[in-house]
């Protein structure tokens, strides 16, 4: 998915302060036109009465899911971000095919979504470099 294609939705989501959802950012959208993983997340969040789902991103705004899927397809590998206790940890482990290759810091934005603390370009370079060593 191209970030530019969904900028309107991302901008709508960003208008809400944490815990404050006076509007439904999805009400003007046909969510079925979003990628299936996004639709599923929206539905799960709605079912549990959570604030609207906002996908995690890298520092440069690239959606994590899109970056991971492209790398997995291009390099024929499996990438995972794992954190057993995100409330107490300041970083996630990054695994390729089950092997830890790096750690990545994260924070919550004021708008309530997760930002991984490196650009998508930096992340892609780490994965490319480390995948050669596996």
N, C-alpha and C positions, 0 to 999 in steps of 0.2 A: 504494500500500500504506500502510495506517495503521500508524504506529510502535507504537501501543498493541497492535495485533493480534499483533505479533511480539516484545513485551517479554520474554516467557519465554525465547525463543531468544537474544535479545541479552544477557539476564542470564546465561545459561549460557555464552555465548561470553566474557563479561567476567570470568568466574571464573579463566580461564587466564592465567598469567603468560607473557611472551614466551618462546617456545621450549619451553613446558611445556604439554603436552596429554595429561594423564593420562586424560581422558575425551573421548569423542566427543560434542560438543554436539548432533550431529544424530541420534544413535542412537535417541532416543525420538521422533523426528519423522518424518513422511512428507514427505521433502523435495520430493516431487512436488507438494505443496500450496503450496510457495513460488513466488514469481514465477519465470518461466523464466530470467531473467538471473541470479538467485540460484542456481538449480539448476545452471546451466552453470558458474558460478564455483566452486561446491562440487566439482563433478566434475573440473574442471581442477586445482584445488588437490590433490585426492585422487590424481589420476593422477600428479602430480609429487612426491608425498609431502611436500607443504607442510603446515604446521599448518592447522587448519580455517579456512576463509574467514570473514572478518568484514567486512561492508560498511562503506565510508567514511561518515562522518557530519559534520554541522555541529556547532558548539559546543553547540547545544541538544539534540543527540541525534537530530535528524531525519536520516533516511537520504538521502544525496546523490542516489542514483538516483531516489527518489520525488519529491524536490523538482524535479529537472531535468525528469523526464517530465511533471509537472504544468505547469510553466512552458512547456515546448515545446508541449504540447497547447493550453493556454489562450491563448498568444500567437502560435502558429503560427510558431515559429522553431526554429533548431538551436543548442543550447548545448554547448560543449566546454570541458573543462579540459585544458590542454596543458602539459606540462613535459618538456623534452628530457633532462634529467639530474637526476632527483629527489634523488640522493645529494649533489649539489653546490648545489642551488637551495633557497631557503627559501620559494619561492612558485610557484604555477602561474598561467599566463595563462588568463583566462576569455574565451572568444570567443562572439559571437553571429553566426550566419551567416557565420563565417569572419573576422569583424572583432574585434580585441581590444578589450574594453570595460573590463577591470579585471584586477587581480592578486589572488590570494587566498593567504594564508599557510596553512601546514599543519604538522602534527606527528604523530608516532606516539604513540598512547596507551601506557600501561604494559601494557595488554592486547594490544597489537599491531595495532590498526587505525588508519587514518588519520582525523584530525580536521581539518576545514577551519576556519580560525580566524575565523569569524564565524557569527552565528546564521542559520538559514534565513530568518528574517524580513528581516534585513539584506540577505542575498543576493537575495531576491525583489525587494526595493525597488531595488537596483542594477540588476537585469535590467530591471525595469519602466521605470525612468528612462532607461536607456541604449537600450532597444529603440525608444523614441520618437525618438531621435536618428539612427537608421540609415536 
